[in-house]
Amino acid sequence: MTSAHTHLTQIEDRGLLRFLTCGSVDDGKSTLIGRLLFDSKTILADTLTAIERTSTKRGLTAVDLSLLTDGLQAEREQGITIDVAYRYFSTGTRKYIIADAPGHEQYTRNMVTAASTANVAIILIDARKGVLTQTRRHSYLAKLVGIPHVIVAVNKMDLVDYSQATYDGIVAEYSAFAEQIGLTDVRFIPLSALVGDMIVDRGERLDWYTGPTLIDILEAAPAAHTEKAESFRFPVQYVCRPQASDDPELHDYRGFMGRVESGEIKVGDSVTVLPNGRTTRVKDVQLYGQSIGKAIHEQSVTLLLEDEIDISRGDMIVNSEEVPVQTKQIEAMMCWLSETPLSPARTYWLRHTTREVKAKVASIAHRVDINSLAKDAATTLAMNDIAQLTLKLAQPIFADNYTESRPTGAFILIDESTNNTVGAGMIVG
């Protein structure tokens, strides 16, 4: 028992990695994910039996691994991906969340939603077709939503006789395009999702490629929040005042509950409360009522402060050294999600972290044609449009630039009358 236990503690935990697969229609995204799940032995036996049955029904000789991700009946029947499918798997050293984004242009909004939390994007290219408009679009969207690492997977190498010249040509073409849109960290890998070459196992047929397999790249990718020092941001979700007045300990208890969106906090740190600007120190950091002394990014905790300060939901507690900008006007890149077009005459609710303020569109600088990447003039936005615009707000928000901090640089717009989310935005200035 002891030896097994010691062995367990020695396994390095590389943290959670969220990644996105995208690319053109039919270039094998769903098959690639199916292959990852299949080769890393994370499929349940009953799931495997079900997809074997469907594959046989379709007259296929081998198991169709793409059926693992196409969860909606309509997707399985039409053989296309419509909604974002999330799949979870683990390799022993790391846990993964995969978002499988649709390839069609009319699902741009689904892709933006899926990409907003990913740390790595796998962009698939069909080796027979090379870099397509869709490839460029998805690369631009990955850059737009701030995914720091891109893996270009040249798939279906089995259909071009594993030709190194074909692969090199695609690498050269994509590299030139990546430079044009400002993608800096791009890795290339040839593979065959159908056969399983270079995904988990190397296979025999790509011996000219000496780099790591796909799973090796994913295992080594840095987890979110680990690459640069981040400012502490704690949007307050709830103020906790226990009602048990007979306990003298709890009589003066006031805890501020929320999630550490970035950075870390420990007892004794100097913090500033926004919007009132009062500065105090952290008296305690608690989790489930127990004192833990320190909290890191993505942990939901309760903070106790040394001074009595009037704080409510929507306020933000930050490090006194690194206070974000308080502003009533923001420049943002916006993806319009609603079937009802954007109207500059209307007022919307803007939700930024836990704070909600009224907002109006002051001006639209340009709309991006995501097929040609040209910038067009626009007075309104239709569904799936992406544009740079200026918003005027009724009250200030505490904003960071999206490139500096994704959680505090992002927001959504909500329609006042229907309560639907109509836009997703990234603050650029």
DOLO-803862 format. One record per atom (N, C-alpha, C): x, y, z. Coordinates in steps of 0.001 Angstrom, whole numbers, padded with zeros to 6 digits, always signed. Each point is the difference from the previous one (the first is absolute). Layout:
<pts>
XYZ;...
</pts>
This chain:
<pts>
+000834-001200+000000;-000834+001200+000000;+000873+001256+000000;+001053-000036+000877;+000858+001190+000098;+000707+000271-001327;+000566-001078-000600;+000765+000220-001221;-000902+000547-001110;-001234-000554-000115;-000932+000496-001023;-000332+001458+000269;-000167+000324+001284;-000354+001377+000355;+001141+000961-000346;+001249-000424+000292;+001140+000867-000330;+000072+000211-001506;-000274-001085-000730;+000056+000111-001453;-001006+001042-000488;-001197-000036+000575;-001051+000941-000419;+000403+001452+000224;+000648+000257+001131;+000341+001396+000294;+001106+000521-000914;+000753-000933-000638;+001099+000459-000853;-000483+000444-001371;-001231-000398-000397;-000487+000383-001328;-000207+001510-000041;+000619+000610-001005;-000086+001457-000109;-001377+000377-000543;-000646+000982+000619;-001272+000480-000521;+000283+001270-000793;-000214-000065-001310;+000343+001152-000834;-001142+000992-000121;-001069-000195+000774;-001101+000962-000024;-000968-000275-001137;-001147+000645+000052;-001040-000186-001002;+000374+000742-001290;-000249-000640-001144;+000213+000686-001271;-001315-000011-000785;-000459+001210-000348;-001196+000092-000848;+000476+000256-001425;-000412-000860-000945;+000401+000282-001377;-001178-000138-000958;+000171+000625-001158;-001069+000112-000977;+000457-000662-001283;-000894-000738-000677;+000350-000499-001330;-000864+000740-001006;+000626+000503-001056;-000778+000723-001002;+000640-000182-001357;-000695+000464-001021;+000495-000176-001357;-001186-000086-000931;+000238-000361-001236;-001055-000014-000989;-000901-001233+000182;-001124+000012-000713;-000943-001117+000082;+000662-001256-000556;-000227-001139+000649;+000496-001294-000485;+001514-000155-000022;+000716+000761+000840;+001432-000289-000021;+000405-000867+001188;-000996-000577+000683;+000319-001048+000976;+000139+000428+001444;-000636+001124+000391;+000101+000439+001411;-000579-001040+000944;-001219-000452-000321;-000665-000951+000897;+000746-001337+000041;+000548-000410-001158;+000776-001252-000040;+001267+000140+000847;+000631+001182-000073;+001224+000246+000775;-000284-000136+001506;-001101+000619+000461;-000330-000079+001427;-000344-001440+000376;-000759-000658-000891;-000333-001405+000242;+001255-000839+000146;+000987+000266-000871;+001271-000732+000038;+000764+000282+001295;+000003+001267+000433;+000665+000361+001272;-000623-000765+001155;-001345-000033+000028;-000703-000686+001094;+000229-001506-000070;-000012-000524-001243;+000132-001446-000210;+001409-000474+000358;+001021+000702-000532;+001384-000426+000221;+000492+000292+001412;-000637+000965+000696;+000445+000247+001380;-000866-000807+000976;-000783-000950-000549;-000795-000964+000798;-000971+000699+000957;-000695+001056-000520;-000922+000680+000915;-001455-000145-000448;-000275-001008-000870;-001390-000211-000427;-000604-001111+000846;-001212+000183+000441;-000685-001056+000747;-000434-001091-000976;+000007-001239+000489;-000309-001149-000869;-001370+000126-000659;-001019+000492+000766;-001346+000081-000592;-000062+001048-001108;+000783+001095+000145;+000045+001033-001050;+000589-000602-001267;+001059-000788+000180;+000677-000624-001140;-000956-000947-000724;-000752-000794+000789;-000969-000936-000597;-001038+000761-000820;-000473+001134+000550;-001028+000786-000695;+000511+000530-001334;+001245+000529-000006;+000499+000556-001280;+000380-001114-000971;+000373-001176+000529;+000270-001132-000901;-001292-000391-000724;-001116+000013+000791;-001301-000364-000569;-000397+000980-001111;+000133+001315+000276;-000359+001020-000999;+000878-000138-001243;+001311-000258+000222;+000927-000142-001132;-000411-001170-000890;-000385-001129+000619;-000400-001191-000760;-001278+000301-000783;-000932+000721+000671;-001279+000350-000633;+000239+000823-001269;+001059+000826+000044;+000313+000826-001172;+000810-000766-001054;+000283-001266+000284;+000742-000807-000968;+001494+000252+000022;+000527+000540+001122;+001438+000266+000083;+000713-001229+000551;+001239-000230-000476;+000741-001168+000485;+000728+000325+001307;+000450+001270+000149;+000703+000388+001245;-000915+000889+000839;+000351+000152+001275;-000794+000845+000887;+000161+001471-000398;-001134+000719-000144;+000052+001432-000325;+000183+000797+001293;+001250+000412+000274;+000304+000659+001280;-000619+001388+000114;-000414+000597-001141;-000584+001343+000078;-001326-000021+000749;-000629-001182+000069;-001294-000100+000700;+000132+000280+001486;+001225-000060+000520;+000199+000248+001443;-000311+001430+000379;+000234+000951-000928;-000221+001402+000383;-001296+000552-000537;-000473-000525-001138;-001245+000556-000526;-001165-000536+000819;-000316+000725+001066;-000947-000491+000998;-001451+000174-000409;-000308+001049-000770;-001391+000228-000394;-000378-000992-001095;-001248-000500+000075;-000503-000937-001006;+000169+000578-001411;-000358+001297-000163;+000083+000646-001327;+001427-000005-000509;+000960+000173+000925;+001409+000020-000417;+000403-001374-000511;-000453-001045+000742;+000393-001346-000408;-000638-000367-001339;-001250+000430-000195;-000694-000355-001250;+000612+000718-001202;+000329+001310+000197;+000525+000757-001140;+001510-000113-000134;+000652-000528+001055;+001458-000112-000041;+000699+001339+000110;-000672+001009+000619;+000674+001291+000209;-000097+000390+001464;+000871+000929+000421;-000034+000497+001368;-000740+001335+000000;-001039+000118+000859;-000796+001226+000033;+000302+000780+001275;-000140-000682+001131;+000201+000697+001262;+001416-000277+000505;+000411+000754+001016;+001320-000260+000584;-000126-001222+000901;+000820-001011-000266;-000030-001192+000855;+001202+000047+000922;-000236-000171+001298;+001121-000029+000941;+000252-001445+000394;+001264-000404+000000;+000365-001352+000431;+001106+000118+001041;+000008-000933+000924;+000965+000056+001115;+000819-001275-000026;+001304+000134+000136;+000801-001219+000164;+001243+000321+000812;+000685-001044+000435;+001147+000210+000867;+001064-001019-000364;+001277+000395+000140;+001082-000924-000370;+000775-000475+001215;-000455+000341+001186;+000766-000368+001189;+000852+001153+000495;+000577+000796-000940;+000788+001156+000453;-000779+001289-000186;-001095-000052-000783;-000703+001244-000299;-001455-000290-000361;-000878+000936+000380;-001406-000104-000410;-000225+000946-001174;-000877-000430-000921;-000271+000797-001199;-001490+000277-000155;-000306+001197-000502;-001360+000282-000476;+000149+000387-001458;-000656-000771-000888;+000082+000281-001429;-001298+000649-000435;+000105+001089-000752;-001182+000581-000629;+000106-000266-001492;-001002-000682-000545;-000012-000295-001438;-000910+001033-000654;+000597+000956-000742;-000787+001097-000565;-000404-000316-001429;-001216+000432-000392;-000467-000266-001368;+000829+000745-001045;+000043-000553-001220;+000812+000620-001043;-000743+001027-000845;-001349-000105-000068;-000764+000874-000900;+000043+001461+000425;-000065+000883-001008;+000079+001434+000285;-001154+000492+000855;-001212-000619-000178;-001146+000517+000775;+000096-000344+001479;+001021-000771+000381;+000166-000326+001426;+001180+000744+000615;+000357+001163-000579;+001109+000797+000535;-000198+000278+001490;-001241+000340+000387;-000251+000346+001408;+000268-001198+000917;-000332-001222-000476;+000286-001199+000811;+001498-000153+000208;+000747+000290-001076;+001456-000148+000087;+000594+001020+000970;-000493+001266-000055;+000513+001042+000905;-000271-000391+001457;-001196-000549+000253;-000353-000440+001356;+000955-001096+000470;+000240-000978-000868;+000865-001128+000371;+001435+000452+000230;+000442+000974-000817;+001404+000411+000039;+000324+000890+001187;-001029+000612+000597;+000252+001034+001014;+000723-000521+001245;-000088-001315+000282;+000701-000507+001188;+001183-000899-000350;+000257-000209-001313;+001051-000951-000389;+001390+000608+000116;+000974-000850+000279;+001382+000444+000090;+000822-000438-001213;-000539-001013-000704;+000674-000505-001201;-001065-000212-001074;+000311+000351-001245;-000915-000312-001114;+000694-000974-000933;-000694-001095-000326;+000518-000917-001024;-000765+000326-001277;+000713+000510-001008;-000643+000341-001269;+000319-001107-000997;-001052-000699-000428;+000215-001110-000930;-000003+000473-001438;+000918-000559-000783;+000046+000289-001433;+000000-001342-000721;-000867-000142-000981;-000033-001214-000809;+001198+000059-000955;+000886-000985+000089;+001239+000021-000794;-000280+000092-001501;-001176-000494-000440;-000321+000043-001439;-000415+001399-000434;-000570+000775+000945;-000586+001301-000378;+000870+001189+000365;+000887-000170+000999;+000867+001109+000403;-000740+001073+000789;+000571+001205+000041;-000552+001099+000799;-001227+000579-000710;-001159-000108+000641;-001246+000496-000596;-000443+001302+000683;-001028+000640-000565;-000589+001201+000608;-000386-000282+001454;-000594-001193+000193;-000448-000393+001342;+001173-000078+000988;+001146-000496-000484;+001203-000096+000828;+000400+001398+000464;-000026+000946-000947;+000393+001378+000314;-000978+000611+001000;-001298-000257-000218;-001023+000542+000902;+000208-000478+001428;+000182-001310+000137;+000141-000557+001344;+001288+000454+000673;+001045+000185-000801;+001260+000496+000567;-000192+001430+000492;-000719+000799-000791;-000263+001387+000399;-000825+000034+001290;-001014-000873+000083;-000843-000034+001214;+000816-000444+001218;+000903-000961-000212;+000860-000452+001112;+000866+001153+000496;+000523+000792-000938;+000805+001171+000372;-000874+001033+000719;-001205+000217-000536;-000925+000996+000553;-000345-000301+001467;-000316-001269+000294;-000410-000315+001375;+001192-000309+000908;+001207+000229-000516;+001174-000039+000871;+000511-001380+000359;-000190-000991-000898;+000572-001329+000284;+001507+000095-000233;+000828-000237+001037;+001436+000271-000141;+000781-001006-000851;-000490-001245-000100;+000783-001034-000707;-000833-000656-001089;+000584-000116-001203;-000712-000613-001117;+000789-001203-000503;-000715-001112-000184;+000618-001197-000602;-000690-000206-001353;+000778+000030-001071;-000585-000255-001318;+000215-001474-000314;-001119-000748-000042;+000072-001439-000234;-000361-000279-001452;+000994-000434-000781;-000254-000325-001412;-000483-001448-000035;-001326-000142-000162;-000652-001304+000139;-000164-000688-001360;-000406-001255+000060;-000249-000822-001199;+001281-000197-000812;+001143-000097+000690;+001278-000257-000698;-000045-001345-000720;-000860-000922+000484;-000118-001317-000653;-000564+000135-001419;-000738+001110-000274;-000601+000167-001330;+000933+000701-000981;+001164+000473+000485;+000979+000594-000934;+001306-000805+000061;-000143-001299+000309;+001151-000909+000076;+001097+000494+000946;-000413+000660+001081;+000944+000470+001017;+001113+000855-000599;-000360+000836-000986;+000992+000782-000743;+000540+001171+000811;+001310+000021+000198;+000635+001091+000753;-000082+001318-000773;+000061-000059-001313;-000043+001223-000819;-001347+000702+000160;-001086-000804+000013;-001343+000579+000189;-000066+000714+001352;+000513-000681+001037;-000012+000551+001362;+000812+001302+000069;+001208-000025-000579;+000870+001187+000036;-000655+001200-000690;-000707-000274-001107;-000688+001066-000731;-001065+000663+000864;-000775-000819+000732;-001058+000528+000883;+000612+000810+001143;+001107-000511+000561;+000681+000705+001096;+000461+001385-000463;+000567+000063-001195;+000501+001281-000515;-001146+000984-000219;-001100-000492-000594;-001141+000879-000291;-000640+000515+001288;-000185-000902+000973;-000651+000416+001252;+000893+000950+000795;+001306-000258+000006;+000934+000850+000753;-000081+001446-000474;-000078+000181-001335;-000080+001355-000553;-001282+000686+000474;-001107-000766+000019;-001282+000570+000428;+000012+000312+001505;+000591-000894+000795;+000047+000202+001463;+000741+001286+000339;+001062+000266-000757;+000782+001220+000224;-000849+001237-000308;-000806-000115-001051;-000862+001105-000428;-001018+000391+001088;-000554-000998+000715;-001022+000332+001013;+000586+000103+001419;+001324-000249+000109;+000637+000193+001305;-000061-001189+000939;-000146-001218-000554;+000074-001199+000856;+001476-000288+000237;+000398-000103+001270;+001430-000156+000257;+000407-001433+000334;-000828-000716+000800;+000413-001347+000402;-000776-001047-000791;+000591-000453-001111;-000674-000991-000851;+000890-001233-000136;-000572-001190+000244;+000731-001266-000203;-000701-000787-001098;+000787-000732-000801;-000588-000789-001092;+000227-001484+000253;-000983-000817-000419;+000165-001449+000154;-000788-000717-001102;+000635-000988-000695;-000750-000793-000985;-000652-001184+000729;-001233-000348-000372;-000618-001151+000676;-001103-000611-000841;-000464-001162+000455;-001175-000619-000603;-000903-000436+001136;-001118+000718+000153;-000925-000305+001107;-000676-001349-000242;-000243-000314-001276;-000702-001241-000325;+000851-001210+000370;+001276+000056-000387;+000896-001132+000253;+000610+000086+001403;+000151+001238+000511;+000552+000158+001343;+001473+000352+000027;+000580+000427-001148;+001427+000360-000012;+000232+001354+000647;+000987+000087+000882;+000482+001241+000635;-001021+000655+000951;-000980-000765+000458;-000936+000599+000974;+000411-000437+001396;-000216-001273+000325;+000541-000519+001263;+001211-000889-000324;-000166-000834-001041;+001119-000853-000445;+000634+000642-001235;+001309-000230-000187;+000689+000633-001138;-000390-000635-001341;-000279-001298-000001;-000284-000687-001269;+001302-000213-000766;-000080-000757-001105;+001236-000312-000740;+000207+000881-001223;-001060+000706-000410;+000047+000554-001353;+000463+001454-000091;+000269+000638+001143;+000437+001401-000064;+001413+000139+000576;+000884-000956-000387;+001330-000020+000634;+000843+001229-000341;-000377+000754-001068;+000762+001215-000339;-000285+001142+000974;-001109-000107+000761;-000320+001048+000977;+000582-000412+001349;+000898+000823+000539;+000703-000408+001227;-000517+000717+001254;-000974+000893-000183;-000510+000768+001153;-000895-000822+000903;-000577+000636+001038;-000851-000714+000952;-001365-000363-000584;-000676-001000+000610;-001366-000346-000415;-000956+001054+000560;-001249-000070-000434;-000990+000974+000453;-000184-000049+001523;-000079-001207+000538;-000214-000103+001457;+001229+000532+000761;+001206-000180-000568;+001217+000545+000639;-000070+001524+000073;-000458+000636-001112;-000106+001465-000016;-001020+000455+001040;-001152-000707+000053;-001052+000379+000950;+000463-000192+001448;+000724-001088+000247;+000483-000267+001365;+000959+001093+000470;+000762+000566-000948;+001018+000985+000383;-000519+001442-000040;-001212+000199-000536;-000518+001381-000144;-000207+000636+001376;+000334+001293+000144;-000183+000656+001297;-001479+000144+000345;-000353-000199+001269;-001388+000166+000436;-000334+001490+000053;-001294+000312+000008;-000446+001403+000072;+000536+000648+001280;+000235+001290-000046;+000444+000826+001142;+001438-000282+000448;+000751-000854-000732;+001325-000364+000517;+001139+000691-000745;-000312+000725-001087;+001086+000474-000855;+000547+001367+000353;-000818+000816+000658;+000523+001311+000399;-000637+000401+001324;+000667+000904+000707;-000550+000459+001278;-001295+000757-000282;-001058-000296+000770;-001293+000633-000242;-000420+000856+001198;-000750+001049-000294;-000510+000856+001068;-001168-000691+000704;-000118+000232+001317;-001083-000620+000765;-001324+000711-000297;-001001-000789-000441;-001336+000533-000297;-001048-000894+000675;-000832+000604+000831;-001003-000771+000757;-001352+000720-000072;-000821-000299-001023;-001338+000599-000052;-000873-000606+001105;-000671+000860+000777;-000809-000494+001127;-001337-000517-000522;-000316-001282+000366;-001268-000590-000428;-001064+000134+001079;+000437-000074+001270;-000997-000078+001072;+000651+000439+001305;-000774+000728+000822;+000511+000394+001320;-000651-000911+001026;+000838-000669+000797;-000495-001020+000931;-000083+000560+001419;-001223+000110+000532;-000220+000439+001381;-000799-001072+000714;+000646-000875+000787;-000749-001073+000676;-001075+000570+000938;-001125-000744+000090;-001127+000462+000806;+000057-000481+001453;+000896-000974+000294;+000038-000578+001362;+000586+001013+000988;-000858+000820+000583;+000491+001090+000851;+000437-000480+001389;-000347-001275+000366;+000391-000491+001329;+001486-000345+000060;+000656-000146-001171;+001424-000316+000001;+000789+001314-000082;+000703+000390+001076;+000722+001273-000007;+001077+000068-001090;+000553-001186-000358;+001022-000062-001053;-000561+000528-001326;-001270-000383-000292;-000597+000323-001299;-000668+001362-000010;-000093+000625+001190;-000795+001218+000111;+000500+001097-000945;+001338+000120-000116;+000545+001051-000864;+000566-000548-001300;-000391-001228-000340;+000556-000642-001198;-000568+000653-001253;+000880+000419-000895;-000455+000452-001319;+000988-000517-001030;-000433-000978-000785;+000886-000608-000998;-000429+000400-001401;+000977+000165-000884;-000299+000367-001385;+000326-001205-000876;-001055-000550-000597;+000154-001252-000743;+000141+000290-001497;+000835-000801-000658;+000186+000173-001444;+001083-000937-000492;+000424+000224-001235;+001013-000856-000617;+001213+000850-000355;+001163-000519+000322;+001239+000701-000382;+000150-000173-001513;-000258+001070-000752;+000052-000115-001467;+001434-000062-000505;+000917+000672+000703;+001411-000071-000402;+000858+000403+001192;+001285-000377-000059;+000918+000347+001091;-000238-000865+001228;+000559+000437+001123;-000195-000749+001252;-000071+000982+001164;-000474-000502+001147;-000191+000867+001163;+000344-000781+001260;+000615+000677+000976;+000265-000680+001267;-000264+000959+001158;-000125-000568+001183;-000271+000790+001202;+001092+001070+000162;-000416+001236+000302;+000956+001090+000203;+000233+000859-001228;-000465-000485-001197;+000196+000791-001219;-000824+001287+000045;+000564+001058-000592;-000715+001273-000089;-000913-000026-001225;-001305+000287+000192;-000948-000024-001113;-000783+001313-000071;-000473+000319-001202;-000836+001182-000204;-001368-000472-000466;-001050+000632+000538;-001365-000366-000362;-000522+001014-001013;-000497-000506-001141;-000556+000890-001027;-001526-000144-000014;-000784+001062-000213;+000414+001308-000495;+000426+001018+001065;-000173-000284+001309;+000240+001097+000957;+001473+000322+000245;+000921-000900-000427;+001421+000322+000090;+000608-000133+001384;-000757-000536+000984;+000546-000169+001348;+001027-001138+000016;+001072+000186+000781;+001048-001021+000088;-000019-000637+001385;+000210-001319+000057;+000030-000718+001274;+000899-001222-000177;+000035-000862+001027;+000788-001233-000120;-000900-001222+000140;+000484-001127-000516;-000776-001239+000082;+000213-000625+001378;-001112-000210+000713;+000084-000576+001348;+000013-001524-000071;-000789-000554-000946;-000053-001462-000113;-000479-000396-001396;+000447-001190-000444;-000490-000591-001249;-000610-001338+000391;-001296-000193-000307;-000681-001215+000460;-000604-000784-001160;-000003-001325+000197;-000640-000906-000945;-000848-000945+000834;-001291-000077-000264;-000932-000822+000803;+000133+000298+001496;+000181+001283+000350;+000074+000366+001416;+001336-000279+000657;+000937-000616-000729;+001327-000290+000566;+000998+001036-000523;+000918+000407+000871;+001003+000972-000416;+001054-000700-000864;+000283+000547-001216;+001019-000641-000852;+001215+000905-000224;-000092+001247+000456;+001171+000887-000032;+000340+000614-001346;-000292-000743-001113;+000392+000507-001323;-000939-000588-001051;-000318+000783-001017;-000837-000521-001098;+000651+000356-001324;-000186-000887-001007;+000578+000257-001321;-001111+000090-001049;+000393+000314-001243;-000940+000168-001099;-001001-001150-000109;-001227+000359-000333;-001113-000925-000223;-000489-000697+001264;+000477+000436+001185;-000541-000559+001245;-001146+000881+000483;-001091-000623+000430;-001113+000755+000579;+000157+000001+001514;+000152+001190+000585;+000313+000107+001430;-000801+001143+000637;+000139+000114+001327;-000572+001125+000740;+001153+000810+000585;+000002+001319-000239;+001032+000877+000560;-000577+000765+001184;+000787+000107+001078;-000351+000866+001131;+001021+001126+000042;-000479+001233+000159;+000888+001159-000029;+000137+000610+001390;+001107+000722+000231;+000251+000563+001337;-000933+001166+000339;-000392+000790-001021;-000843+001167+000284;-001429-000220-000464;-000921+000707+000652;-001409-000022-000414;-000133+000885-001242;-000281-000606-001142;-000175+000794-001221;-001320-000433-000625;-000757+000955-000503;-001267-000330-000637;+000290-000610-001374;-000263-001319-000119;+000291-000715-001248;-001245-000791-000388;-000332-000025-001290;-001139-000814-000428;+000340-000721-001306;-000923-000858-000459;+000200-000748-001246;+000286+000991-001134;+000979-000339-000842;+000339+000885-001114;+001220+000859+000297;+000370+000106+001294;+001244+000698+000341;+001167-000953-000285;+001210+000549-000020;+001158-000856-000260;+001107+000290+000998;+000611-001073+000513;+001137+000140+000926;+001260-000317-000809;+000969+000942+000029;+001203-000169-000832;+001248+000279+000835;+001147-000395-000543;+001284+000289+000639;+000229+001518-000034;+000385+000598+001130;+000158+001464+000065;+001055+000532-000968;+000978-000849-000362;+001062+000445-000914;-000474+000025-001455;-001003-000840-000325;-000385-000187-001411;-001507+000194-000165;-000409+001264+000036;-001432+000303-000074;-000421+000137-001466;-001100-000676-000415;-000424+000123-001398;-000600+001385-000272;-000210+000280-001277;-000582+001288-000405;-001492+000014+000335;-000462+001105+000631;-001453+000194+000150;-000433+000862-001161;-000935-000500-000815;-000331+000750-001207;-001475-000108-000352;-000526+001080-000635;-001386-000020-000462;-000070-000051-001526;+001162-000267-000621;+000016-000162-001456;+001040-001048-000360;-000383-000961-000823;+000963-001041-000386;+000013-000201-001515;+001196-000331-000497;+000161-000454-001391;+000009-001520+000078;-000734-000668-000898;-000049-001459+000097;-000152-000632-001367;+000472-001254-000096;-000328-000841-001155;-001234-000788+000426;-001028-000006-000827;-001257-000621+000398;-000445-001033-001026;-000435-001163+000499;-000620-000992-000881;-001498+000060+000283;-000788+000260-001027;-001450+000134+000207;-000648-001386-000061;-000731-000374+001051;-000497-001370+000147;-001480-000143-000338;-000691+001135-000149;-001461-000058-000064;-000520+000076-001432;-001187-000611-000205;-000638+000098-001318;-000557+001407-000217;-000296+000719+001101;-000435+001397-000118;+001244+000866-000146;+000086+000818-001069;+001219+000794-000211;+000249+001006+001126;+001249+000422+000126;+000354+001019+000992;-000625+001333-000420;-000570+000713+000985;-000569+001314-000306;+000689+001055+000858;+000718+000959-000625;+000674+001053+000764;-000980+000865+000799;-001279-000047-000364;-000993+000820+000720;-000390-000632+001343;+000264-001308+000139;-000485-000704+001200;+001013+000011+001145;-000549-000211+001213;+000858-000157+001173;+000064-001490+000337;+001185-000490+000306;+000183-001408+000375;+000561-000060+001422;-000131-001163+000630;+000712-000239+001261;+001366-000565-000343;+001061+000527+000599;+001334-000566-000189;+000378-000709+001297;+000299-001292-000093;+000437-000746+001194;+001496-000248-000090;+000725+000559+000961;+001457-000131+000041;+000327-000561+001374;+000578-001168+000089;+000173-000774+001248;-001366-000058+000710;-000115+000506+001233;-001292-000092+000706;-000758+001326-000057;+000492+000922-000792;-000584+001340-000044;-000866+000173-001247;-001191+000592+000153;-000859+000266-001152;-000254+001489-000118;+000249+000559-001176;-000242+001431-000223;-000714+000166-001337;-000693+001142-000153;-000668+000262-001281;+001025+000533-001003;-000174-000388-001263;+000987+000377-001022;-000688+000346-001309;+000614+000928-000735;-000458+000330-001354;+001191-000021-000938;-000262-000329-001269;+001075+000006-000992;+000205+001443-000466;+001199+000544+000248;+000290+001378-000408;+000366+000053-001480;+000812-000971-000447;+000379-000028-001412;+000558-001373-000361;-000104-000348-001276;+000602-001255-000493;+001171+000397-000892;+001224-000326+000426;+001191+000388-000772;+000044-000750-001326;-000155-001337+000042;-000030-000788-001231;-000496-001401+000316;-000484-000649-001030;-000361-001417+000122;+001089-000791-000711;+000370-001144+000558;+001047-000811-000636;-000665-001040-000892;+000372-000017-001273;-000451-001083-000878;+000929-001168+000317;-000526-000996+000748;+000949-001014+000487;+000430-000990-001067;-000531+000130-001213;+000519-000845-001080;+001216+000632-000649;-000072+001325-000225;+001134+000664-000662;+000840+000800+000995;-000504+000141+001260;+000619+000807+001062;+000029+001501-000345;-000820+000405-001000;-000097+001432-000332;-000856+000704+001052;+000192+001315+000172;-000782+000769+000972;-001036+000843-000747;-001280-000282+000241;-001079+000703-000718;-000697+000985+000931;-000568+001063-000587;-000816+000940+000790;-001323-000691+000350;-000579+000329+001165;-001266-000627+000403;-000769+000919+000942;-001344-000075-000085;-000827+000788+000925;-000791-000922+000921;-000012-001309-000325;-000690-000979+000839;+000767-001317-000103;-000344-000989+000836;+000648-001309-000079;-001066-001086-000086;+000199-000964-000892;-000900-001145-000093;+000622-001181+000741;-000751-001080+000137;+000500-001169+000732;+001331-000487-000588;+000944-000341+000875;+001347-000494-000351;+000957+001085-000482;-000462+001258-000101;+000911+001080-000396;+000991+000297+001121;+001201+000421-000406;+001017+000414+000979;+000430+001411-000357;+000029+000887+001000;+000319+001394-000292;+000721+000640+001170;+000708+001084-000299;+000580+000797+001086;-000923+001192+000227;-000379+000209+001270;-000931+001094+000280;+000321+000670+001332;-000657+001146+000237;+000161+000736+001250;-001324-000035+000750;+000052-000329+001291;-001210-000048+000830;+000079+001070+001076;-001117+000684+000235;-000096+000960+001106;-000817-000646+001108;+000483+000103+001260;-000644-000693+001124;-000602+000992+000995;-001086-000423+000668;-000666+000875+000975;+000813+000096+001293;+000625-001123+000414;+000900+000017+001173;+001346-000591-000422;+001055+000292+000763;+001317-000528-000408;+000119-001507+000232;+000847-000630-000796;+000402-001381+000278;+001502+000031+000269;+000536-001092+000582;+001430-000052+000363;+000660-000950-000992;+000525+000603-001066;+000355-000809-001164;+001499-000155-000183;+000378-001171-000499;+001364-000237-000470;-000075-000216-001500;+001138+000193-000674;+000062-000325-001400;-000120-001516-000149;-000763-000468-000992;-000237-001438-000163;+001300-000785-000167;+000996+000621-000666;+001274-000715-000200;+000735-000196+001320;-000258+000880+000979;+000651-000120+001317;-000743-000994+000891;-001335+000027-000061;-000794-000843+000890;-001321-000353-000670;-000135-001273-000362;-001228-000402-000680;-001244+000139+000893;+000048-000409+001295;-001232+000080+000816;-000512+001419+000204;+000923+000973+000182;-000450+001373+000271;+000070+000880-001243;+000365-000610-001146;+000014+000748-001249;-001170-000388-000885;-000836-000948+000483;-001128-000484-000810;-001321+000447+000609;-001021+000082-000835;-001340+000347+000501;-001038-000572-000952;-001262+000013+000442;-001098-000354-000921;-001024+001127-000002;-000741+000099-001090;-001113+000959-000072;-001306-000777+000082;-000950+000551+000747;-001279-000678+000216;-001133+000915-000458;-000964-000575-000723;-001164+000756-000453;-000901+000279+001201;-000342+001287+000208;-000823+000395+001169;-001355-000690+000024;-000622-000125-001187;-001382-000489-000005;-000105-001520+000043;+000937-000715-000676;-000120-001466-000048;+000929-000698+000986;+000982+000746+000523;+001018-000581+000890;+000931-000975-000725;-000019+000003-001331;+000898-000874-000771;+001385+000625-000091;+001028-000870-000026;+001357+000488-000253;+000125+000268-001496;+000332+001251-000374;+000013+000348-001423;+001397+000269-000546;+000976+000246+000889;+001342+000287-000498;+001061-000454+000993;+001172-000358-000518;+001140-000349+000863;+001134+000912-000404;+000612+000660+000981;+001006+001007-000335;+001319-000184+000704;+001050+000533-000646;+001354-000023+000549;+000539+001427+000009;+000382+000487+001166;+000418+001399+000131;+001408+000190-000594;+000101+000941-000956;+001307+000251-000615;+000581+001345+000420;-000814+000850+000631;+000543+001285+000426;-001030+000792+000785;
</pts>
